[in-house]
Amino acid sequence: MKIRLDHKYHGAAIIQIAEDDRFTAINSIKSNGSNHRSAFRVNDDIGVYLKYAEKPSETFEEFQFTFNQQHLDDLAKLKKVTPKLFICLVCVKAEEICCIKYDLLLQMIVERRSAKGEGEDTYAVLVNAPKGKGMRTYMNKPGRKGVTLTKHIVSRSAFPSDLFA
C-alpha cells in the first residue's frame, strides 16, 4: 500500500494517543461502507477527527484548516456514535497538535455566522503556534484578513491527555 501524506501526519497524532496509559483501542470509523480516512474511535467513547496543515501562511504565521459541509456532516455523524469528540489539528512545521473539542468548533462557527449574518459553504479554522506560548485557534472576522474573532488558547501539553479526561 502506498503511503500518503495523511498517513504520515495523522500517524503523528495516533502514536501519541496510543502511548497514553489510558489508551486501550483505536478503530477507524466507517463512512458510506468504507473506512473514513480521518475519523477514528478511541477506546469506546472517544471520537477523533484528524486534519493537517504542512506549514503556516507567511503573512500571519497561521496554519489553516478548512471545514466544508461534508466535513461538518462527517463530524455530526461521528458525534452520534462517540459521546466525546475532538478535532486534532496537526500543525506539521510547528511539530504540534492543537486538539479542540467539537463543541468549540461549533461555537466558532456560530460566532462567524453571527458576525457575517449568514452561513457559509466553508469555514477556515486558524491556528497560531507562537514559541513558548499556548497555541491560539480562531476564525477571522468576515471580510477582514488579519482581524480575528475570539481567540481560544490551547495548551501545548493538552494533547493527548484531554481526550481521556
Number of C-alpha atoms within 10 A of each C-alpha: 3 5 7 8 11 15 13 12 20 19 14 16 21 19 11 14 21 15 11 14 9 13 15 12 11 17 13 16 19 13 13 6 7 9 13 14 16 19 22 22 20 23 15 14 14 19 29 29 23 22 22 21 19 15 15 19 11 8 7 11 14 22 25 23 17 13 18 13 12 11 14 15 12 15 20 13 12 23 18 11 15 18 11 20 25 23 22 23 26 25 24 16 12 16 12 17 28 24 27 22 17 19 13 15 20 12 12 21 21 14 16 23 16 12 14 13 10 9 13 12 8 14 21 15 19 21 27 23 24 12 8 7 12 17 20 18 27 22 24 20 17 15 8 8 10 12 11 15 16 15 16 16 17 19 14 16 13 14 20 22 14 12 22 16 6
